[in-house]
Amino acid sequence: MIIEKVVLLAAGTMVLASSLLSIYHAPEWIYLTAFVGANLLFSGITGFCPMVKILEKFGLQHGSAFK
């Protein structure tokens, strides 16, 4: 699997999970949704994503996420 797909899958999973948890468990989970959104916005503007650096250390390679 390539880094770009893992980042998209992880961000989507976190947003969906924290949204559901904020509805059904505790409203404070919405802060995790906001954190993921802010990180995606920051990554889009600056080109720096902490998760990419972590995944590179695990040996994943960059590629084309949308072929």
C-alpha distances in whole Angstrom, upper triangle without the diagonal:
4,7,9,7,7,11,12,11,13,15,16,16,19,21,21,22,24,26,27,28,30,32,32,32,34,34,33,29,29,29,25,25,27,25,21,23,25,22,20,23,24,20,21,25,24,21,20,18,18,15,13,15,14,11,12,14,12,10,7,8,9,9,11,10,13,13
4,6,6,6,9,10,11,12,15,16,17,18,20,21,22,24,26,27,28,30,32,33,33,34,33,32,29,28,28,24,24,25,23,20,21,23,20,18,21,21,17,18,21,21,17,17,15,16,13,10,13,13,9,10,13,11,10,6,5,6,6,8,7,11,12
4,6,5,6,9,10,10,12,14,15,16,18,20,21,22,24,26,27,28,30,31,31,32,31,29,26,26,25,22,21,22,20,17,18,19,16,15,18,18,14,15,18,17,14,13,11,12,9,7,10,10,7,8,11,10,9,6,6,5,7,9,8,12,14
4,6,5,6,9,10,11,12,14,16,17,18,20,21,23,24,26,27,29,30,31,31,30,29,25,25,24,21,20,21,19,16,16,18,15,12,15,16,12,13,16,16,13,13,11,13,10,8,12,12,10,11,14,14,13,10,9,7,7,7,6,9,12
4,5,5,6,8,10,11,12,14,15,16,18,20,21,22,24,26,27,28,29,29,29,28,24,24,24,20,19,21,20,16,17,19,16,14,17,18,15,15,19,19,16,16,14,15,12,11,14,14,11,13,16,15,14,11,11,9,9,9,6,9,11
4,5,5,6,8,10,10,12,14,15,16,18,20,21,22,24,26,27,27,27,27,26,22,22,22,18,18,20,18,14,16,18,15,14,17,18,15,16,20,19,16,16,12,13,9,9,12,11,9,11,14,12,13,9,11,10,11,12,9,13,15
4,6,5,6,8,10,11,12,14,15,16,18,20,21,22,24,26,26,26,25,24,20,20,19,16,15,16,15,11,13,14,11,10,13,14,11,13,16,16,13,12,9,10,7,7,11,11,9,12,14,13,14,11,12,11,12,13,10,13,16
4,6,5,6,8,10,11,12,14,15,16,18,20,21,23,24,25,25,24,23,20,19,19,16,14,16,15,11,12,14,12,10,13,15,12,13,16,17,15,15,12,13,11,11,15,14,13,15,18,17,17,14,15,13,13,12,9,11,15
4,6,5,6,9,10,11,12,14,15,16,18,20,21,22,23,24,23,23,19,19,19,16,14,17,16,12,14,16,14,13,16,18,15,16,20,21,18,18,14,15,12,13,16,15,13,16,18,17,17,14,16,15,15,14,11,13,16
4,6,5,6,9,10,10,12,14,15,16,18,20,21,21,21,21,20,16,16,16,13,12,15,13,10,12,14,12,11,15,16,14,16,19,20,18,16,13,13,9,11,14,13,12,15,17,15,17,14,16,16,17,17,14,16,19
4,5,5,6,9,10,11,12,14,15,16,18,20,20,20,19,18,15,14,14,11,9,11,10,7,8,11,9,8,12,13,12,13,17,17,16,15,12,12,10,12,15,14,14,17,19,18,19,17,18,17,18,17,14,16,20
4,5,5,6,8,10,11,12,14,15,17,18,19,20,19,18,15,14,15,12,10,12,13,9,10,13,12,11,14,16,15,15,19,20,19,18,15,16,14,15,19,18,17,20,22,21,22,19,20,19,19,18,15,16,19
4,6,5,6,8,10,11,12,14,15,16,17,18,18,17,14,14,15,12,10,14,13,10,12,15,14,13,17,19,17,19,22,23,21,20,17,17,14,16,19,18,17,20,22,20,22,19,21,20,21,20,17,19,22
4,6,5,6,8,10,10,12,14,15,15,15,15,14,10,11,11,8,7,10,10,7,10,13,12,12,15,17,16,18,21,21,20,19,16,15,13,16,18,17,17,20,21,20,22,20,22,21,22,22,19,21,24
4,6,5,6,9,10,10,12,14,15,15,14,13,10,9,10,8,5,8,9,7,8,11,12,11,14,16,16,17,20,21,20,20,17,17,15,18,21,20,19,23,24,23,25,23,24,23,24,23,19,21,24
4,6,5,6,9,10,11,12,13,14,14,14,11,10,13,10,8,12,13,11,12,15,15,15,17,20,19,20,23,25,24,23,20,20,18,20,23,22,21,25,26,25,27,24,26,25,25,24,20,22,25
4,5,5,6,9,10,11,11,12,13,13,9,10,12,9,9,12,13,11,13,16,16,16,19,21,21,22,25,26,25,24,21,20,18,21,23,21,21,25,26,24,27,24,26,26,27,26,23,24,27
4,5,5,6,9,10,10,10,9,9,5,6,8,6,6,9,10,10,12,14,15,15,18,19,20,21,24,25,25,23,20,20,18,21,23,22,22,26,26,25,28,26,28,27,28,28,24,26,29
4,5,5,6,9,10,10,9,10,7,6,9,9,7,10,12,11,12,15,16,16,18,20,21,22,24,26,26,25,22,22,21,23,26,25,25,28,29,28,31,28,30,29,29,29,25,26,29
4,5,5,6,8,9,10,11,9,9,12,11,10,13,15,14,15,19,19,19,21,24,24,25,28,29,29,28,25,25,23,26,28,26,26,30,31,29,32,30,31,31,31,30,27,28,31
4,5,5,5,6,8,9,6,8,11,10,10,13,15,14,16,19,20,20,22,24,25,26,28,30,30,28,25,24,23,26,28,26,26,30,30,29,32,30,32,32,32,32,28,30,33
4,6,6,5,4,6,5,5,9,9,9,12,14,14,15,17,19,20,21,23,24,26,28,29,29,28,25,25,24,27,29,27,28,31,32,31,34,32,34,33,34,33,30,31,35
4,6,7,6,10,8,9,12,13,12,14,17,17,18,20,22,22,24,26,27,28,30,32,32,31,28,28,27,30,32,30,31,34,35,34,36,34,36,35,36,35,31,32,35
4,7,8,11,10,11,15,15,14,17,19,19,20,23,24,25,26,29,29,31,33,34,34,33,30,29,28,31,33,31,31,35,36,34,37,35,37,36,37,36,33,34,37
4,7,9,8,11,13,13,14,17,18,19,20,22,24,25,26,28,29,31,33,34,34,32,29,28,27,30,32,30,30,34,34,33,36,34,37,36,37,37,33,35,38
4,5,6,9,11,12,13,15,16,18,19,21,22,23,25,26,28,29,31,32,33,31,28,27,26,30,31,29,30,34,34,33,36,35,37,37,38,37,34,36,39
4,5,6,8,10,11,12,14,16,17,18,20,22,23,24,26,27,29,30,31,29,27,26,26,29,31,29,30,34,34,34,36,35,37,36,37,36,33,34,38
4,5,6,8,10,11,12,14,15,16,18,20,21,22,24,26,27,28,29,27,24,24,23,27,28,27,28,31,32,31,34,33,35,34,36,35,32,34,38
4,5,6,7,9,10,11,13,15,16,17,19,20,22,23,25,26,27,25,22,21,20,24,26,24,25,28,29,28,31,30,32,31,32,32,29,31,34
4,5,5,6,9,10,11,12,14,15,17,18,20,21,23,24,25,24,21,21,20,24,25,24,25,29,30,29,32,30,32,31,32,31,28,29,33
4,5,5,6,9,10,10,12,14,15,16,18,20,21,22,23,21,19,19,19,22,23,22,24,27,28,28,30,29,31,30,31,31,28,30,33
4,5,5,6,9,10,10,12,14,15,16,18,20,21,21,19,17,16,15,19,20,19,20,24,24,24,27,25,27,26,28,28,25,27,30
4,5,5,6,9,10,11,12,14,15,17,19,20,20,19,16,17,16,19,21,20,21,24,25,25,27,25,27,26,27,26,23,25,28
4,6,5,6,8,10,10,12,14,15,16,18,19,18,16,16,16,19,21,21,22,25,26,26,29,27,28,26,28,27,24,26,29
4,5,5,6,9,10,10,12,14,15,16,17,15,13,13,13,16,18,18,19,22,23,23,26,24,25,24,26,26,23,25,29
4,5,5,6,9,10,10,12,14,15,15,14,11,12,11,14,16,16,17,20,21,21,23,21,22,21,22,22,20,22,25
4,5,5,6,9,10,11,12,14,15,14,12,14,14,16,18,19,19,22,24,24,26,23,24,22,23,22,20,21,25
4,5,5,6,8,10,11,12,13,13,11,13,14,16,18,18,20,22,23,24,26,24,25,23,24,24,21,23,27
4,5,5,6,8,10,10,11,9,8,9,10,12,14,15,16,18,20,21,22,20,21,19,21,21,19,21,25
4,5,5,6,9,10,10,10,8,10,11,12,14,15,16,18,20,21,22,20,20,18,19,18,16,18,22
4,5,5,6,9,10,10,10,13,14,15,17,18,19,21,23,24,25,23,23,20,21,20,18,20,23
4,5,5,6,8,8,8,10,12,13,15,17,18,19,21,23,24,22,22,20,21,21,20,21,25
4,5,5,5,5,5,9,10,10,12,14,15,16,18,20,21,19,18,16,17,17,16,18,22
4,6,6,8,9,12,13,13,15,17,18,18,21,22,23,20,19,16,17,17,16,17,20
4,6,8,10,14,15,15,17,19,20,20,23,25,25,23,22,19,20,20,19,20,23
4,5,8,11,14,13,14,17,18,18,20,23,23,21,20,18,19,20,19,21,24
4,7,10,12,10,12,15,15,15,18,20,20,18,17,14,16,16,16,18,21
4,7,9,8,9,12,13,13,15,17,18,17,16,14,16,17,17,20,23
4,5,5,7,9,10,11,13,15,16,14,15,13,16,17,16,19,22
4,5,5,6,9,10,11,13,15,14,15,14,17,19,18,21,24
4,5,5,6,9,10,11,13,11,13,13,15,17,16,19,22
4,5,5,6,9,10,11,9,10,9,12,14,14,17,20
4,6,5,6,9,10,10,11,11,15,17,17,21,23
4,5,5,7,9,9,12,13,16,19,18,22,24
4,5,5,7,6,8,10,13,16,15,19,21
4,5,5,5,7,8,12,15,16,19,21
4,5,8,10,12,16,19,19,23,25
4,6,9,12,15,18,18,22,23
4,6,10,13,16,17,21,22
4,7,10,13,13,17,18
4,6,10,11,15,16
4,7,9,12,13
4,6,9,10
4,6,6
4,6
4
